[in-house]
């Protein structure tokens, strides 16, 4: 069909694909984005699943999108607006509760009910994390340094980095090494004494991973989630106005304005290969489109095993790809509500409902949930991160009605009975979620107009996330930085000539951060690949 | 007691303490070793648990013992003889089990009778381990690198290590970087299809750590173990103690047993000696403690000695015991059903799948002991019949997992219940076991703490975990044996490179004393 030749074809219109395309177009390249679904955004999506209600189906908060990307792509001009979320509320089964919000004094008083000592430590904790984050921040805005490299330029960069690190002093270095290697619980327990605070704080260390809060490496993920910055303030979370999909729409609009062509309902079947070189793509309808470079916005498994195909890969690469751990561990339950539910511990409307509501009452609770998942069952009593987006952004539900987004962990993709059993277990999983939440919100069930349950299997079917992994691959130590997605292939370039990767399966990883997309484009342009 | 000015007091006469004493005395220091127990040896001493019945050490595995350190101390002159480690019999519930020789070719052949794929994988894995062993050998035999190299010596050490990295193939280095932070279950499942083998290879990497095979980072411990010596010694751990004692004495070190230190004395902030539990004081400007770091820094130093921040480091050092020792006296051999007619020295019994090992670990998270513990077994009487009356045998079992802090406490009843759980697991493989039991001893982590002065009952003096290795061990303020208290050195299992029947920490601490 198309005789037009593109400089680059981006497969998948998730936020990273769109960002990569936008940057390439900004540099004057002719770019085509192909999306399988009827809309852009991938997992950065909001959809009207039930008439009148816009669900934030997958990703539900934003904090990580890099500020320079927002500026470069002029996203506010295209409708990008973040409504701040200012609190986290943690109810306990015995009626007590913990409220952490943007007012330090209120937060201190709330924590002091549990432990006066922890209330004091907490005041300094954000600052401490910000200090520690100084190491990570430059690393997430650049391709990952490769400490095992033998390239003199890379060694020079490492030397500079080493010098910079040394300048920070031993104490800071030790704290960083500990943070990279400890579990979230151990890391927090060195600072805090009360479990009612440690448990809800530790969950940031496991969101989207198949790790328990006691697994080494989770302290790093904790920091990863502390990197959020909206208007420069550390650890600030927000809701995109109009739902998460509005971010994707803003990026897409910016990309289009820069000349990017975006086609939806254009599923790619596989790449066009000439030897070890990608020359374009073949759509499922048989159309062939050629380009100088192909950029995959899909996860590493899909990119290599589906787009390229094992037959075009060195068996060693195939093995490495297969060893890259996906293992989705979480699900989503989205609700349309007739009215606001009441929290048993603090009934009525109020700030306790407007922020995040975290169901993480104890370390053992979270650990038991993890143990069930290890052996192939969803947690009967899961950790939940609950939001009522309509309270912050009334445009997503009819007047007086509400939407509720429930992020649930653990829901292992690999059930004992096999992943394909998820359709049989999906509603039981939804019931476990609603039953557990009802212990804290007794009238929740009466308010439900509609419920959508997304298991990891569903996330795979609908959004093309292999094994339902929301980060395109586990954020475990061996799959980060210069090892993401594979040792030796962490710079967006792939073993297939002219094929690049730009999504969460590459450094610096998942979340609505945008850095992989932007860094991929920067690298491609730097190498004159397009 | 007044002593010469160059006196060094060494606290504890386990392998590290005695090795430190030998090294210091050989370098001309006046050395006094003080040991609270009646006999030297610590966890490596011959342990008589019932009249006439003994095991060859609370720690019964010499695989970590470094030959180079033994040579440096001249232990062969004092009777130390290395030998090939015994084969390990992996028992299984229904099947013949697997007798795994300690050499690669023999093991691969045995595995090959189960699975040709696994035999090939095993050979390839050992080859990879052999290729990276030079790197690990240097890590395990030297003080840990400085976190921010300052001195010329630091830079030289880093340069040397950098060069040794260059000698290893980049592909191997990338693979090492990939696997080191992994969990041991993922790594072994990538390689092997025989569940029995995966569980058995994973078990040593998690024994007496606070982690299960699915815990991230356990591969590092696996690599540290697999790249260590892997040999055994004639006579087991007590033979090492005998050689060390002879070497230390020959060099002029004095060893006093039944001499418990109550306090490390300071004068003007510097070490001035020790005060014994008896009230006696001994002067010395240098004290090298091979006792555990928490005990040394938090109990032997007077409260308030350490600045709060430093004290916190030692409070935060995680040292939770996770295993119990069970000792059995038998009126006959330990006969296993899968392996009739053969007397094995080393045996492993698990549930048959790596998930069973993980389940055993799960229990301690909730302050319970495992009802189906994983057993690492030695039958020392096979090699040394003198440990029991003629025809009788003793069995040494390291049983994982059992928490230090058990819900309800380690009462006599709880201890007996755990002993019962261990016997029940063993009995499934040794049906005639019960009638042969003459006596049994169960040492819970709490017992290990009270009887052997091990804080938390932690056999490694501090858990083996990613954030408690190298210069993080035992604490950032004491990364290279020297503490912030002038004259006080830490040279036990709590310091790099860690515990087990090993002497490296003691020798490196002694060298830190000599270097200072």
HADDOCK unambig.tbl for C-alpha pairs under 7 A between the chains (distance, minus, plus):
assign (segid A and resid 166 and name CA) (segid B and resid 148 and name CA) 5.52 0.50 0.50
assign (segid A and resid 170 and name CA) (segid B and resid 147 and name CA) 6.74 0.50 0.50
assign (segid A and resid 170 and name CA) (segid B and resid 148 and name CA) 6.45 0.50 0.50
assign (segid A and resid 174 and name CA) (segid B and resid 476 and name CA) 6.72 0.50 0.50
assign (segid A and resid 178 and name CA) (segid B and resid 467 and name CA) 5.41 0.50 0.50
assign (segid A and resid 181 and name CA) (segid B and resid 466 and name CA) 5.57 0.50 0.50
assign (segid A and resid 181 and name CA) (segid B and resid 467 and name CA) 5.25 0.50 0.50
assign (segid A and resid 182 and name CA) (segid B and resid 467 and name CA) 5.82 0.50 0.50
assign (segid A and resid 190 and name CA) (segid B and resid 316 and name CA) 6.09 0.50 0.50
assign (segid A and resid 215 and name CA) (segid B and resid 215 and name CA) 5.59 0.50 0.50
assign (segid A and resid 215 and name CA) (segid B and resid 216 and name CA) 5.83 0.50 0.50
assign (segid A and resid 216 and name CA) (segid B and resid 216 and name CA) 5.45 0.50 0.50
assign (segid A and resid 216 and name CA) (segid B and resid 217 and name CA) 6.43 0.50 0.50
assign (segid A and resid 364 and name CA) (segid B and resid 366 and name CA) 6.94 0.50 0.50
assign (segid A and resid 477 and name CA) (segid B and resid 181 and name CA) 5.93 0.50 0.50
assign (segid A and resid 478 and name CA) (segid B and resid 178 and name CA) 4.91 0.50 0.50
assign (segid A and resid 478 and name CA) (segid B and resid 179 and name CA) 6.70 0.50 0.50
assign (segid A and resid 478 and name CA) (segid B and resid 181 and name CA) 5.66 0.50 0.50
assign (segid A and resid 478 and name CA) (segid B and resid 182 and name CA) 6.22 0.50 0.50
assign (segid A and resid 483 and name CA) (segid B and resid 178 and name CA) 6.78 0.50 0.50
assign (segid A and resid 487 and name CA) (segid B and resid 174 and name CA) 5.80 0.50 0.50
